[in-house]
């Protein structure tokens, strides 16, 4: 696996990161700086996630379609050929999840998880997929999770999170089919980053096997290696950080 910064291709020319203030999103943004990507757009709720002179920050809110449409207008003329959605939620602010039993399901909490993990990325796709170039390679990727696999679910629990990621995976498949009709070089993929040392995973790190807790930089580098090797035949699938295709 190559290290971040060892980049020898002409892709991407324009990269857009949603969730650039988070651990993985910031690592993606830093990787693009090291790759000398021509145009880097970094999106966060605060709109000031990076101080690097080559990065153009923008503000967005996953629950506000107007802000996502405004971000699309900002990058429209650059024809983004890599869009990464590095957002997501596992445990809500009031610590109401993930639910280990169906008895703990709360409709308002479930709605919030689905809004952030599924609906928000879908709205980003709505406004950004049409901007991708048709005459060359372009990739749209969103962070998913291994626990979003229905066939690989042997433990149950984590109902809202599992459901939100399974629904996201289905949407990515749908988008791949639709976009493939007009963008023959495009790839849409879900990514499982592994267990990364970020606030999202912090409450659950005690159960992670030795050597399986990754830094954001390592995870982002690994996922970029995977994305660099995908072809349109892989579009609509979900891959882990090592390039393994995950079961639906």
Backbone as CSV, one residue per row, in Angstrom:
resi,resn,N_x,N_y,N_z,CA_x,CA_y,CA_z,C_x,C_y,C_z
1,UNK,0.855,-1.193,0.000,0.000,0.000,0.000,0.886,1.237,0.000
2,UNK,0.583,2.170,-0.857,1.406,3.367,-0.955,1.101,4.330,0.177
3,UNK,2.084,5.177,0.494,1.898,6.194,1.513,1.239,7.415,0.923
4,UNK,0.557,8.179,1.795,-0.009,9.432,1.344,1.112,10.293,0.790
5,UNK,0.873,10.884,-0.361,1.862,11.752,-0.979,2.552,11.099,-2.157
6,UNK,2.538,9.748,-2.237,3.144,9.067,-3.368,2.104,8.933,-4.467
7,UNK,1.914,10.027,-5.177,0.839,10.113,-6.153,1.430,10.465,-7.501
8,UNK,1.204,9.621,-8.504,1.858,9.792,-9.788,0.862,9.925,-10.933
9,UNK,-0.387,10.211,-10.639,-1.404,10.240,-11.676,-1.929,11.658,-11.858
10,UNK,-2.735,11.833,-12.906,-3.335,13.146,-13.149,-4.760,13.217,-12.616
11,UNK,-5.064,12.301,-11.712,-6.379,12.274,-11.075,-6.180,12.302,-9.566
12,UNK,-6.966,13.074,-8.854,-8.017,13.980,-9.343,-7.456,15.359,-9.688
13,UNK,-8.196,16.085,-10.494,-7.860,17.480,-10.772,-8.599,18.416,-9.829
14,UNK,-9.790,17.996,-9.446,-10.587,18.783,-8.504,-11.217,17.838,-7.503
15,UNK,-10.882,18.001,-6.224,-11.394,17.137,-5.161,-12.261,17.940,-4.213
16,UNK,-13.374,17.360,-3.824,-14.292,17.986,-2.878,-14.460,17.044,-1.693
17,UNK,-14.259,17.560,-0.492,-14.410,16.757,0.721,-15.536,17.331,1.559
18,UNK,-16.513,16.518,1.870,-17.560,16.872,2.825,-17.203,16.242,4.165
19,UNK,-17.210,17.054,5.211,-16.803,16.567,6.523,-15.329,16.777,6.774
20,UNK,-14.782,17.870,6.230,-13.338,18.109,6.282,-12.838,18.498,7.664
21,UNK,-13.721,18.783,8.600,-13.281,19.109,9.958,-13.156,17.867,10.834
22,UNK,-13.637,16.724,10.360,-13.504,15.473,11.109,-12.150,14.834,10.874
23,UNK,-11.847,13.799,11.638,-10.545,13.162,11.546,-10.235,12.615,10.166
24,UNK,-11.149,11.819,9.611,-10.907,11.213,8.304,-11.000,12.264,7.205
25,UNK,-11.978,13.151,7.286,-12.122,14.197,6.279,-10.908,15.101,6.220
26,UNK,-10.365,15.460,7.382,-9.159,16.289,7.418,-7.980,15.552,6.806
27,UNK,-7.906,14.230,7.038,-6.812,13.442,6.471,-6.919,13.375,4.952
28,UNK,-8.133,13.249,4.431,-8.324,13.302,2.981,-7.845,14.649,2.437
29,UNK,-8.249,15.719,3.085,-7.878,17.058,2.624,-6.366,17.240,2.625
30,UNK,-5.710,16.774,3.665,-4.253,16.883,3.743,-3.573,16.040,2.672
31,UNK,-4.145,14.870,2.369,-3.579,14.031,1.312,-3.639,14.745,-0.032
32,UNK,-4.737,15.420,-0.303,-4.859,16.130,-1.575,-3.874,17.299,-1.664
33,UNK,-3.570,17.899,-0.530,-2.549,18.950,-0.518,-1.191,18.363,-0.904
34,UNK,-0.874,17.195,-0.348,0.403,16.556,-0.644,0.463,16.059,-2.087
35,UNK,-0.695,15.730,-2.634,-0.767,15.297,-4.033,-0.723,16.473,-5.007
36,UNK,-0.749,17.688,-4.483,-0.790,18.892,-5.332,-1.980,18.879,-6.280
37,UNK,-3.130,18.477,-5.762,-4.362,18.531,-6.555,-4.653,19.988,-6.908
38,UNK,-5.034,20.218,-8.148,-5.201,21.593,-8.638,-6.210,22.388,-7.823
39,UNK,-7.354,21.765,-7.545,-8.427,22.469,-6.841,-8.940,21.571,-5.722
40,UNK,-8.881,22.077,-4.491,-9.342,21.329,-3.318,-10.402,22.165,-2.613
41,UNK,-11.563,21.578,-2.438,-12.660,22.239,-1.732,-12.961,21.423,-0.480
42,UNK,-12.937,22.085,0.670,-13.130,21.411,1.952,-14.374,21.943,2.635
43,UNK,-15.355,21.077,2.833,-16.627,21.485,3.417,-16.782,21.027,4.850
44,UNK,-17.306,21.922,5.683,-17.581,21.607,7.080,-18.713,22.501,7.551
45,UNK,-19.235,22.212,8.712,-20.314,23.058,9.235,-19.819,24.461,9.552
46,UNK,-18.559,24.550,10.013,-18.028,25.868,10.372,-17.518,26.626,9.153
47,UNK,-17.122,25.902,8.114,-16.657,26.550,6.899,-15.232,27.048,6.960
48,UNK,-14.451,26.624,7.947,-13.058,27.056,8.047,-12.178,25.913,8.546
49,UNK,-12.336,24.743,7.951,-11.655,23.549,8.442,-10.170,23.525,8.125
50,UNK,-9.751,24.234,7.073,-8.346,24.201,6.677,-7.794,25.616,6.546
51,UNK,-6.535,25.767,6.921,-5.856,27.058,6.758,-4.845,27.008,5.622
52,UNK,-4.761,25.899,4.933,-3.789,25.757,3.842,-4.190,26.657,2.672
53,UNK,-3.253,27.371,2.080,-3.607,28.321,1.018,-4.179,27.692,-0.243
54,UNK,-3.919,26.403,-0.454,-4.437,25.751,-1.660,-5.855,25.221,-1.495
55,UNK,-6.394,25.319,-0.286,-7.722,24.770,0.008,-8.753,25.888,0.070
56,UNK,-9.852,25.657,-0.596,-10.963,26.604,-0.508,-12.035,26.003,0.391
57,UNK,-12.294,26.649,1.506,-13.284,26.161,2.457,-14.689,26.574,2.051
58,UNK,-15.650,25.754,2.456,-17.049,26.145,2.313,-17.852,25.548,3.463
59,UNK,-18.940,26.197,3.788,-19.814,25.736,4.871,-21.002,24.973,4.298
60,UNK,-21.418,23.932,4.991,-22.612,23.190,4.588,-23.195,22.521,5.821
61,UNK,-24.448,22.156,5.700,-25.159,21.438,6.755,-25.900,20.287,6.081
62,UNK,-25.663,19.073,6.531,-26.300,17.909,5.919,-27.817,17.972,5.965
63,UNK,-28.359,18.727,6.894,-29.816,18.816,7.018,-30.392,20.007,6.268
64,UNK,-29.551,20.746,5.554,-29.972,21.963,4.863,-29.610,21.849,3.388
65,UNK,-30.589,21.521,2.553,-30.322,21.336,1.128,-29.844,22.618,0.468
66,UNK,-30.305,23.768,0.937,-29.879,25.041,0.351,-28.364,25.203,0.466
67,UNK,-27.796,24.816,1.602,-26.349,24.946,1.788,-25.585,23.997,0.870
68,UNK,-26.145,22.824,0.614,-25.498,21.863,-0.283,-25.578,22.350,-1.732
69,UNK,-26.713,22.926,-2.103,-26.854,23.496,-3.452,-25.882,24.648,-3.651
70,UNK,-25.679,25.454,-2.618,-24.725,26.567,-2.705,-23.301,26.047,-2.883
71,UNK,-22.975,24.954,-2.216,-21.649,24.354,-2.383,-21.461,23.860,-3.815
72,UNK,-22.514,23.287,-4.385,-22.430,22.834,-5.773,-22.172,24.005,-6.716
73,UNK,-22.821,25.119,-6.478,-22.595,26.307,-7.307,-21.151,26.790,-7.202
74,UNK,-20.560,26.607,-6.020,-19.194,27.065,-5.790,-18.188,26.301,-6.644
75,UNK,-18.421,25.005,-6.841,-17.445,24.171,-7.551,-17.872,23.828,-8.980
76,UNK,-19.016,24.303,-9.389,-19.608,23.888,-10.666,-18.628,24.006,-11.834
77,UNK,-17.938,25.116,-11.951,-17.071,25.360,-13.105,-15.801,24.525,-13.090
78,UNK,-15.496,23.879,-11.957,-14.268,23.095,-11.842,-14.447,21.639,-12.241
79,UNK,-15.657,21.215,-12.488,-15.938,19.829,-12.871,-15.254,18.841,-11.923
80,UNK,-15.707,18.739,-10.686,-15.042,17.874,-9.707,-14.988,16.422,-10.174
81,UNK,-13.791,15.833,-10.099,-13.643,14.433,-10.498,-13.373,13.505,-9.321
82,UNK,-13.404,14.045,-8.102,-13.410,13.208,-6.900,-14.202,13.920,-5.817
83,UNK,-15.266,13.296,-5.395,-16.109,13.824,-4.326,-16.136,12.781,-3.215
84,UNK,-15.732,13.180,-2.019,-15.671,12.267,-0.882,-16.586,12.780,0.219
85,UNK,-17.511,11.949,0.650,-18.383,12.284,1.770,-17.848,11.569,3.001
86,UNK,-17.160,12.320,3.846,-16.532,11.757,5.048,-17.306,12.188,6.285
87,UNK,-18.605,12.066,6.218,-19.476,12.456,7.327,-20.136,11.216,7.919
88,UNK,-20.753,11.380,9.065,-21.486,10.273,9.653,-21.625,10.431,11.148
89,UNK,-22.575,9.709,11.695,-22.821,9.762,13.137,-23.126,8.357,13.626
90,UNK,-22.627,8.038,14.798,-22.890,6.744,15.426,-23.610,6.935,16.748
91,UNK,-23.009,7.707,17.619,-23.609,8.015,18.915,-24.105,9.445,18.900
92,UNK,-25.378,9.647,19.192,-25.946,10.981,19.148,-25.451,11.824,20.328
93,UNK,-25.655,13.108,20.217,-25.126,14.031,21.223,-25.660,13.734,22.617
94,UNK,-26.878,13.234,22.675,-27.442,12.914,23.987,-27.130,11.468,24.398
95,UNK,-26.160,10.843,23.680,-25.721,9.486,24.012,-26.869,8.479,24.002
96,UNK,-27.731,8.596,23.017,-28.889,7.706,22.951,-28.659,6.506,22.040
97,UNK,-27.484,6.326,21.540,-27.266,5.206,20.636,-25.809,4.809,20.636
98,UNK,-25.411,3.751,19.942,-26.288,2.898,19.140,-27.106,1.944,20.010
99,UNK,-28.295,1.626,19.545,-29.198,0.787,20.330,-28.749,-0.680,20.265
100,UNK,-28.623,-1.293,21.401,-28.225,-2.704,21.445,-29.447,-3.628,21.445
101,UNK,-30.629,-3.058,21.598,-31.857,-3.852,21.603,-32.962,-3.067,20.930
102,UNK,-33.908,-3.781,20.347,-35.066,-3.116,19.744,-35.872,-2.361,20.794
103,UNK,-35.708,-2.732,22.057,-36.422,-2.028,23.131,-35.922,-0.593,23.304
104,UNK,-34.726,-0.312,22.787,-34.126,1.014,22.946,-34.370,1.931,21.738
105,UNK,-35.085,1.449,20.749,-35.321,2.264,19.559,-36.172,3.476,19.917
106,UNK,-35.687,4.642,19.546,-36.408,5.896,19.754,-36.628,6.535,18.384
107,UNK,-37.855,6.821,18.008,-38.113,7.307,16.640,-37.388,8.597,16.297
108,UNK,-37.268,9.505,17.259,-36.597,10.771,16.947,-35.097,10.566,16.742
109,UNK,-34.494,9.714,17.556,-33.077,9.422,17.393,-32.818,8.685,16.089
110,UNK,-33.659,7.720,15.769,-33.503,6.983,14.519,-33.632,7.921,13.321
111,UNK,-34.581,8.819,13.392,-34.769,9.781,12.302,-33.523,10.639,12.110
112,UNK,-32.905,11.057,13.208,-31.704,11.886,13.096,-30.549,11.118,12.478
113,UNK,-30.373,9.853,12.882,-29.300,9.044,12.321,-29.504,8.860,10.820
114,UNK,-30.717,8.558,10.408,-31.001,8.386,8.985,-30.834,9.695,8.224
115,UNK,-31.219,10.795,8.846,-31.075,12.092,8.175,-29.610,12.393,7.891
116,UNK,-28.740,12.095,8.860,-27.328,12.437,8.711,-26.549,11.402,7.904
117,UNK,-26.837,10.129,8.103,-26.047,9.076,7.457,-26.553,8.678,6.085
118,UNK,-27.813,8.948,5.795,-28.400,8.473,4.542,-28.947,9.613,3.692
119,UNK,-29.827,10.404,4.266,-30.490,11.455,3.481,-29.502,12.552,3.089
120,UNK,-28.650,12.962,4.023,-27.671,14.001,3.714,-26.782,13.633,2.538
121,UNK,-26.131,12.461,2.565,-25.337,12.052,1.399,-26.155,11.957,0.117
122,UNK,-27.420,11.558,0.219,-28.259,11.488,-0.980,-28.472,12.870,-1.579
123,UNK,-28.642,13.876,-0.734,-28.826,15.235,-1.232,-27.532,15.760,-1.850
124,UNK,-26.398,15.393,-1.272,-25.123,15.764,-1.892,-25.028,15.145,-3.283
125,UNK,-25.392,13.887,-3.396,-25.369,13.239,-4.708,-26.298,13.949,-5.686
126,UNK,-27.459,14.328,-5.233,-28.423,15.012,-6.097,-27.812,16.241,-6.756
127,UNK,-27.030,17.002,-6.003,-26.498,18.263,-6.520,-25.097,18.131,-7.132
128,UNK,-24.357,17.079,-6.757,-22.973,16.998,-7.219,-22.738,15.993,-8.340
129,UNK,-23.536,14.952,-8.427,-23.333,13.996,-9.517,-23.435,14.658,-10.897
130,UNK,-24.363,15.592,-11.110,-24.433,16.216,-12.432,-23.208,17.065,-12.791
131,UNK,-22.388,17.421,-11.799,-21.221,18.260,-12.047,-20.010,17.459,-12.507
132,UNK,-20.042,16.164,-12.326,-18.871,15.339,-12.631,-18.638,15.258,-14.135
133,UNK,-17.376,15.273,-14.559,-17.083,15.235,-15.999,-17.518,13.924,-16.636
134,UNK,-17.919,14.011,-17.889,-18.347,12.810,-18.614,-17.234,12.224,-19.468
135,UNK,-16.200,13.010,-19.748,-15.186,12.590,-20.710,-13.943,11.985,-20.064
136,UNK,-13.949,11.830,-18.743,-12.785,11.276,-18.068,-13.215,10.660,-16.735
137,UNK,-12.257,10.037,-16.085,-12.527,9.327,-14.842,-13.017,10.282,-13.763
138,UNK,-14.062,9.862,-13.054,-14.599,10.637,-11.945,-15.123,9.657,-10.904
139,UNK,-14.941,10.014,-9.632,-15.314,9.114,-8.541,-16.129,9.871,-7.501
140,UNK,-17.205,9.252,-7.068,-18.045,9.750,-5.978,-18.014,8.677,-4.906
141,UNK,-17.517,9.021,-3.721,-17.348,8.021,-2.667,-17.943,8.533,-1.360
142,UNK,-18.524,7.615,-0.603,-19.107,7.966,0.695,-18.685,6.937,1.731
143,UNK,-18.376,7.413,2.933,-18.029,6.492,4.008,-19.250,5.675,4.413
144,UNK,-19.105,4.373,4.343,-20.142,3.463,4.793,-19.595,2.697,5.992
145,UNK,-20.001,1.446,6.159,-19.511,0.656,7.287,-19.796,-0.812,7.022
146,UNK,-18.926,-1.664,7.529,-19.132,-3.101,7.358,-20.450,-3.547,7.992
147,UNK,-20.854,-2.886,9.074,-22.094,-3.290,9.744,-23.328,-2.920,8.924
148,UNK,-23.160,-2.229,7.796,-24.278,-1.976,6.906,-24.611,-3.155,6.016
149,UNK,-23.776,-4.196,6.056,-24.034,-5.402,5.266,-25.136,-6.224,5.926
150,UNK,-26.162,-6.549,5.165,-27.257,-7.367,5.694,-26.828,-8.824,5.817
151,UNK,-26.170,-9.355,4.791,-25.802,-10.771,4.802,-24.692,-11.073,5.797
152,UNK,-23.899,-10.046,6.174,-22.778,-10.246,7.085,-23.144,-9.928,8.533
153,UNK,-24.416,-9.710,8.780,-24.868,-9.326,10.114,-25.165,-10.573,10.942
154,UNK,-24.248,-10.877,11.863,-24.463,-12.033,12.712,-24.691,-11.692,14.163
155,UNK,-24.651,-10.406,14.507,-24.764,-9.991,15.903,-26.033,-9.218,16.208
156,UNK,-26.598,-8.531,15.214,-27.760,-7.701,15.458,-27.392,-6.432,16.206
157,UNK,-28.405,-5.743,16.701,-28.171,-4.511,17.447,-27.736,-3.367,16.551
158,UNK,-27.455,-2.221,17.197,-27.043,-1.009,16.486,-28.042,-0.698,15.356
159,UNK,-29.308,-0.737,15.690,-30.358,-0.767,14.674,-30.338,0.448,13.753
160,UNK,-30.325,1.641,14.313,-30.395,2.834,13.474,-29.144,2.974,12.607
161,UNK,-27.987,2.717,13.196,-26.737,2.864,12.450,-26.657,1.839,11.332
162,UNK,-26.940,0.573,11.641,-26.925,-0.462,10.605,-27.908,-0.112,9.477
163,UNK,-29.108,0.284,9.863,-30.133,0.576,8.855,-29.728,1.760,7.986
164,UNK,-29.134,2.777,8.603,-28.748,3.965,7.838,-27.648,3.642,6.840
165,UNK,-26.712,2.794,7.212,-25.623,2.439,6.297,-26.097,1.457,5.222
166,UNK,-26.986,0.540,5.580,-27.544,-0.355,4.562,-28.329,0.439,3.524
167,UNK,-29.088,1.430,3.993,-29.848,2.278,3.065,-28.905,3.108,2.201
168,UNK,-27.822,3.610,2.794,-26.841,4.356,2.018,-26.242,3.477,0.920
169,UNK,-25.914,2.237,1.262,-25.339,1.332,0.265,-26.299,1.099,-0.898
170,UNK,-27.580,0.978,-0.597,-28.564,0.805,-1.656,-28.634,2.042,-2.546
171,UNK,-28.591,3.220,-1.943,-28.613,4.445,-2.730,-27.396,4.542,-3.634
172,UNK,-26.226,4.192,-3.120,-25.023,4.234,-3.946,-25.151,3.303,-5.146
173,UNK,-25.742,2.149,-4.927,-25.979,1.224,-6.045,-26.927,1.847,-7.062
174,UNK,-28.009,2.435,-6.583,-28.956,3.095,-7.480,-28.293,4.205,-8.284
175,UNK,-27.507,5.039,-7.589,-26.846,6.154,-8.253,-25.863,5.647,-9.313
176,UNK,-25.177,4.554,-9.008,-24.217,4.000,-9.961,-24.910,3.550,-11.241
177,UNK,-26.049,2.910,-11.102,-26.795,2.456,-12.279,-27.236,3.650,-13.114
178,UNK,-27.801,4.649,-12.457,-28.309,5.816,-13.178,-27.185,6.626,-13.811
179,UNK,-26.134,6.887,-13.050,-25.043,7.713,-13.580,-24.286,6.987,-14.687
180,UNK,-24.250,5.662,-14.615,-23.539,4.897,-15.630,-24.107,5.057,-17.024
181,UNK,-25.350,5.497,-17.116,-25.967,5.692,-18.429,-25.431,6.924,-19.141
182,UNK,-24.932,7.886,-18.390,-24.473,9.142,-18.981,-22.984,9.397,-18.759
183,UNK,-22.410,8.800,-17.699,-21.001,9.023,-17.356,-20.291,7.669,-17.405
184,UNK,-19.799,7.312,-18.561,-19.242,5.976,-18.782,-17.947,5.731,-18.022
185,UNK,-17.281,6.786,-17.586,-16.008,6.633,-16.881,-16.157,6.798,-15.364
186,UNK,-17.368,6.963,-14.901,-17.597,7.291,-13.492,-17.618,6.045,-12.609
187,UNK,-17.234,6.248,-11.348,-17.277,5.208,-10.324,-17.965,5.782,-9.095
188,UNK,-18.928,5.059,-8.577,-19.557,5.402,-7.298,-19.280,4.260,-6.338
189,UNK,-18.775,4.587,-5.150,-18.373,3.534,-4.225,-18.635,3.926,-2.786
190,UNK,-18.954,2.926,-1.992,-18.977,3.079,-0.549,-17.639,2.617,0.008
191,UNK,-17.235,3.182,1.127,-15.942,2.857,1.723,-16.103,2.535,3.199
192,UNK,-15.533,1.418,3.604,-15.453,1.083,5.030,-14.047,1.426,5.495
193,UNK,-13.887,2.412,6.390,-12.551,2.899,6.750,-11.824,2.063,7.786
194,UNK,-12.459,1.015,8.310,-11.911,0.320,9.456,-12.248,1.084,10.728
195,UNK,-11.706,0.662,11.829,-11.899,1.388,13.084,-10.810,2.439,13.191
196,UNK,-11.212,3.687,13.157,-10.270,4.799,13.099,-10.322,5.555,14.420
197,UNK,-9.170,6.020,14.850,-9.051,6.713,16.128,-9.620,8.129,16.003
198,UNK,-10.932,8.220,16.087,-11.663,9.483,16.021,-12.702,9.501,17.136
199,UNK,-13.303,10.655,17.405,-14.349,10.705,18.436,-15.515,9.758,18.163
200,UNK,-15.792,9.453,16.878,-16.910,8.564,16.567,-16.690,7.178,17.163
201,UNK,-15.465,6.685,17.081,-15.201,5.318,17.550,-14.698,5.254,18.984
202,UNK,-14.405,6.398,19.579,-13.750,6.413,20.890,-14.466,5.572,21.949
203,UNK,-15.808,5.610,22.039,-16.456,4.818,23.095,-16.318,3.311,22.915
204,UNK,-15.852,2.857,21.742,-15.841,1.419,21.449,-14.440,0.886,21.184
205,UNK,-13.429,1.694,21.443,-12.073,1.293,21.088,-11.488,0.224,21.993
206,UNK,-12.056,0.037,23.167,-11.497,-0.947,24.101,-11.609,-2.368,23.568
207,UNK,-12.539,-2.603,22.649,-12.734,-3.949,22.101,-12.006,-4.167,20.784
208,UNK,-11.250,-3.173,20.318,-10.566,-3.289,19.040,-9.290,-4.113,19.215
209,UNK,-9.079,-5.147,18.393,-7.850,-5.953,18.498,-6.603,-5.105,18.272
210,UNK,-5.514,-5.539,18.822,-4.247,-4.837,18.673,-3.882,-4.702,17.200
211,UNK,-3.475,-3.507,16.817,-3.075,-3.254,15.442,-4.216,-2.942,14.507
212,UNK,-5.451,-2.948,15.002,-6.618,-2.723,14.147,-7.263,-1.360,14.373
213,UNK,-6.650,-0.540,15.209,-7.128,0.820,15.393,-6.227,1.728,14.556
214,UNK,-6.794,2.328,13.513,-6.001,3.062,12.541,-5.986,4.554,12.831
215,UNK,-4.921,5.206,12.430,-4.912,6.665,12.446,-5.738,7.159,11.264
216,UNK,-6.298,8.361,11.359,-7.023,8.904,10.207,-6.164,8.961,8.950
217,UNK,-4.888,9.312,9.096,-4.010,9.406,7.926,-3.850,8.053,7.249
218,UNK,-3.647,7.001,8.051,-3.494,5.667,7.472,-4.768,5.243,6.747
219,UNK,-5.910,5.433,7.398,-7.175,5.014,6.807,-7.462,5.776,5.514
220,UNK,-7.261,7.092,5.528,-7.510,7.886,4.324,-6.580,7.472,3.196
221,UNK,-5.308,7.229,3.528,-4.351,6.791,2.513,-4.773,5.455,1.910
222,UNK,-5.190,4.526,2.772,-5.610,3.213,2.288,-6.833,3.319,1.387
223,UNK,-7.794,4.120,1.794,-9.009,4.259,0.992,-8.732,4.962,-0.337
224,UNK,-7.803,5.914,-0.347,-7.441,6.559,-1.602,-6.749,5.574,-2.536
225,UNK,-5.938,4.674,-1.984,-5.352,3.619,-2.803,-6.444,2.771,-3.449
226,UNK,-7.455,2.437,-2.664,-8.560,1.636,-3.192,-9.281,2.394,-4.305
227,UNK,-9.625,3.652,-4.043,-10.345,4.437,-5.040,-9.544,4.585,-6.326
228,UNK,-8.234,4.705,-6.207,-7.385,4.896,-7.378,-7.425,3.692,-8.311
229,UNK,-7.778,2.530,-7.775,-7.742,1.299,-8.568,-9.107,0.851,-9.065
230,UNK,-10.169,1.500,-8.614,-11.505,1.070,-9.036,-11.790,1.473,-10.479
231,UNK,-12.602,0.665,-11.148,-13.017,0.927,-12.519,-14.534,1.047,-12.561
232,UNK,-15.088,1.498,-13.676,-16.551,1.568,-13.771,-17.242,0.241,-13.512
233,UNK,-16.565,-0.879,-13.723,-17.159,-2.183,-13.422,-17.375,-2.390,-11.930
234,UNK,-16.670,-1.601,-11.105,-16.816,-1.698,-9.654,-17.866,-0.740,-9.109
235,UNK,-18.420,0.084,-9.958,-19.329,1.134,-9.498,-20.561,0.548,-8.817
236,UNK,-20.929,1.165,-7.701,-22.093,0.726,-6.947,-21.777,-0.236,-5.827
237,UNK,-20.519,-0.627,-5.685,-20.122,-1.579,-4.653,-19.516,-0.857,-3.452
238,UNK,-19.338,-1.607,-2.373,-18.727,-1.075,-1.150,-17.443,-1.853,-0.885
239,UNK,-16.368,-1.121,-0.576,-15.062,-1.732,-0.360,-14.496,-1.296,0.983
240,UNK,-13.710,-2.182,1.593,-13.053,-1.777,2.828,-11.699,-1.151,2.515
241,UNK,-10.997,-0.739,3.550,-9.731,-0.024,3.411,-8.648,-0.860,2.730
242,UNK,-8.835,-2.195,2.711,-7.856,-3.073,2.069,-8.269,-3.440,0.651
243,UNK,-9.391,-2.910,0.182,-9.852,-3.200,-1.169,-10.768,-4.398,-1.271
244,UNK,-11.150,-4.973,-0.132,-12.062,-6.122,-0.149,-13.486,-5.642,-0.413
245,UNK,-14.148,-6.290,-1.357,-15.542,-5.971,-1.642,-16.422,-6.523,-0.539
246,UNK,-17.286,-5.684,0.018,-18.151,-6.110,1.111,-19.450,-6.694,0.582
247,UNK,-19.988,-7.646,1.308,-21.253,-8.261,0.927,-22.400,-7.282,1.183
248,UNK,-23.416,-7.379,0.355,-24.590,-6.520,0.532,-25.473,-7.038,1.647
